[in-house]
Amino acid sequence: MATTLTLPNSRTESDGSAVIRVLSYNIRSMRDDTDALARVISACAPDLVLVQEAPRFFRWRKKLARLASASNLVILSGGATAAGPALLCSLRATVERTEDVLLPLTPGLHRRGLATAVVRFGGARLGVISCHLSLQKDERYAQGGMLLDRLARLGTPHAIAGGDLNERPGGPTFARLAGELQDGWVTAPWGAEHTWTPSDPYQRIDAIFATSGVEVLGCGVPLGHPGVTENDLRAATDHLPVLAALRVPASS
């Protein structure tokens, strides 16, 4: 049973650890109601947004920057240069480095990529990846392995990954990720579970994962969260977002 308690606010603890809010959101190239999209993001007050299907074509940087500004955030990495995944962050984040990664192209299928970064919040150092995995089962499974490899290569004591997996829990790729990482919803369910579709949510294909040292305080679709309305969720895009509150230990 998911808790309905309000998620903790972002803060830095006296020991250098940090409580952060992370949002994962497929924004469908901002083809829907962008004002509603910005309202949902702003109401969630995230420190990091793991975006999928960011704008990739004409003036894509300007469009993504406009969304970031309307949501009181800045662009961290990704977009067209990562084939769709992107990262936004609040000014609370100190950016160490970023890298946009293009995954191997399978002829006839859509190019996929990863938006990656290493950031600090207080004394906590964190690796971050946003992903949007393939619709094709075998390619998706291979990409799941590449995601885990890339997460390990970030070289941080703690890390998170999230995005649109195009697969339900129990599928081979979802299980591969959940076998190596904490599945936020399973670890500390909060809000609602299903992320697709907004008009009739019946399956969970979007998720936030964390390495073992990260404490998941709550994770789920922010239905009922202050400032997040069902009308805005339906109008913003064709996925529901996943919001997590995480406590990241200070790095030694």
N, C-alpha and C positions, 0 to 999 in steps of 0.2 A: 504494500500500500504506500503510495507516494505521500510525503508530508506536504501540508499546505502552509507551513510556516514561511515567513518572509526570508529570503536569502540574506546572509550577512552582507553588510556594506564593505566596500574595499577599504583596506587600512594596512598600515605597516606596524608590526608589533615591536616592542622594546628589544626583543632578541634578534631583530633584523629580518624575521620571517614576514611574509606578506600574504594577506588575504586579497585575492583578485577575483574579478568577474570576467568570464570568458563566454562569448557568444559565437555560435556557429550558425551560418545562415546562407542558404542558396538564394540569391537575389534575382535570378533569371534575367541577367543582363540589364536590370533596371527597366524592363519593358512594361511594368505595371504601374501602380500608384507610388511614385517615389516619395511623395510627402508622407504617406502612410508608412512606408519602409523606414524613413528617417525617424518617425515618431516611435515606432517599435524599438529601433536600436537605441534611441536616446533614453526611453523609459527603462530599458534594461541596465543602463549606466555601466557598460562594459569597459574594462581596461584593455581587452583584446577582442577583436572581431575576426573570426576565421570565415572569410567570404568564399563562396563558390559561385561560378557563373558571373564573375565581374564583367563589365563591358570589355570587349576585345577588339572592337573595330574603330570606326571613325571617331576621333576625339575621345578615346576611351579614358585617357588619364584625366581629362577635364571632367568627365561624367563621374568618375570614381571620387575625384577630389571634391566635387560638389556634394556628393552623398556624405563623405567624411565630415566636411564642414557643417552640414546640416545636422549631423549626429554628434557634434562636439568632439570629433576625432581627427586624426591625421592618417595619411597613407603610410604604411610601414613597408610593404613589399607586394610584388605580384601584380596581377591583372593580365593583360595580353601577353606579357613576357613570361608568364607561367601557364599560359593556355587556359586562363580562367580563374584559378584560385588566387586569392589576395589576402593580405593582412592589414587591418586597421588597428590603431592603438590610441590610447589617451596620452596626454602629455605627462602622465605619471610614469610612463615607461621610459627607461634609459636604454637606447638602442646600441647594442654592441656590434652586430653585423646582420646582414640579410643576404639571401641568395634565392634567385628564381631558378627552378630546376625543370627542364623538359624531360619527360619520360620517353622511352623508345616508342616510335610510331609504328603501329600495326597498319599495313596498307588497307585502305578502305574504312578505317575506323577514325574516330575523332582523336586529335592530339590531346594528351593529358599532361599535367605538370603538377608541381608542388611549389607553394609559396612558403619559404622558411625564414626564420629569424632567431637570433639569440638576444634576449632582453633582460633587463634587471628591474626589479621593483624593491626598493630598499636594499636589504642585503641578500635578496633572493635572486638567483640567476636561473633563467628558464629558457629551454629550447622550445620552439613553436613551429608547427606545420599545419597548413590548410591544404586539404586534398579534395578532389572530386574524381572518384574512381570510375572505371569503364563500365559500360552496360553489358559487355561481353564477359562471360563467366571466367574463362581461362586467363584473359588479359587482366581482369580485375584481381584475380588471385596473385598473379605475378606482381602487379602494382602494389598490393598489400605488403608483399615482401620487400619491395623497394622502399616503401614508406617506413617500415621498421628499420631497415638498414640506414636510411637517411637520418632518422631520429637518433639512432645510436651515434652516427658520425658527427652530430652537432657538438658532441663533447661536453655536454652540460650535466650537472648532477641530477637535474630534474627536467622533465619535458612533457609537453602535451601535444596531441594531434587531434584533428577533428575535421568533419566535413560530411559531404554527401557520398555515402558508400555505394549507393545503388544496389543495396542488398539488405535483407532483413537479418536480425540476430539468428544465429543457428546456421546461416549460410557459411560456406567454407572460408571466405575472406573475412567476414565479420568475426567468425570464430578464431581465425588466425590472429587478428588484432587483439581480441579480447583475451586470448591465451597469453599474450605477452604484456598487455597493459590493463589498467583498470578501466572498465566501461563505466562512465560516470553515472548513467541511469541505473545500472545494476548495483553499483556501490552505494549510492545515496539518492534514491529516487525522490524527485520533487516536481511539483507541477503535473504536467501531462506527459504521456509516453510517446504517442504517435506523431510523426512529423509530416506525413503526406497522406492525402491532400488536405489543404486548409479547409475546404468546404465539407469534407467528410473524412477526417483523419482515421486511417485504419491500419497503418503500418509504420514501423520505425526504420527508416533508411538513413537517417542522419544521426551522428553521435559525436561525443567528445570523450577522448581517452587520455589517461595520464599515467606516468610511470609510478612505480610503487611508493616512492617517498613523498608524493604529493597527497595531501588529505582532501578528499572530495567531501565538501560540506553540503552539497545539494546539486542536482542536475536534472533538467527536463525542459519541456516546452513551457514557456512562461505564461500559460493561461491563468488569468486572475492576478497576475503580477501588477502592482500599482502602475497605472498609466498605459498598460497594454490592453487594447480593446480587441474583441473578436472581429469587429468590422475592419480594423486596421490589419490584423493578421490575414484576413481573407483577401484584402485588397492589395497588400504589399508585394506578394510574389506567390509562386505555386508550391512553396514548402513552408512549413512552420519552423521557427528557429529553435535551437537548443541553447539554454543558458545554464552555466555552471558557476558555482562559487567554490574556489579552491584555496587551500592554505599551502603555500610553497615555503619550505624551510629555508633559512638563511644558508648561503653557501660558505663552506669553510675556506 
